[in-house]
């Protein structure tokens, strides 16, 4: 397994984590500020890891 494949898989896990946090909204107030911030950070990390992995595979 090459490092590029590991990065793509890691990006998938981070994307799943971002989706999970985004869907876990509070029932009374909607999404909180920290939830949105963590989801955005995880989404950015997922995109960076996935793009890096794809570029390493090419």
N, C-alpha and C positions, 0 to 999 in steps of 0.2 A: 504494500500500500504506500503510495507516494504522499509527500507532504501536501501536495495540491488537493488530493482527495480528502485528506484529514481536514484541511481548511474549509472545503465545501460542506463536509458533514458538520463541522463546528458551526458554520453559518446557518445551517438548517436548524440545529438545536437552539441557537440564539434567536432565530426567527420564531420558532415555536414558543420560546419564553416570552418574547415581546407580545405575541398574539395572546398568550395566556394572561399576561398582566393587563393587556388592553381589555380583554373580555371580563375580567374580574372587577366589575364596577360595584361601588357601594350601592346598596338598595335605597338609601335615603338621600344621598347627595350626588349621585352619579360618580364619575371618575374624580379622584383627588389629584392635586397637583403633583405629588410625588409619584403616583401611578403613571401619569402621563410622561413625566420626566424619565423614569426608568424604562418605560416602553420605547421612548424615542432613542435613548442611549443604546438599548439592546438592538433596536432596529438598525441603527447606524453601524454597530459592531457586526451585526449579521451581514449587512451589505458589504462592508469592508472585507470580512473574512471570505465571503463567497466570491467576490470579484478577485481577490488575491489568489484564491484557490484556482479559479478558472484561468487566470493569467499564468500561474505556475504550470498548469497542465498544457498550455499551448506551446 
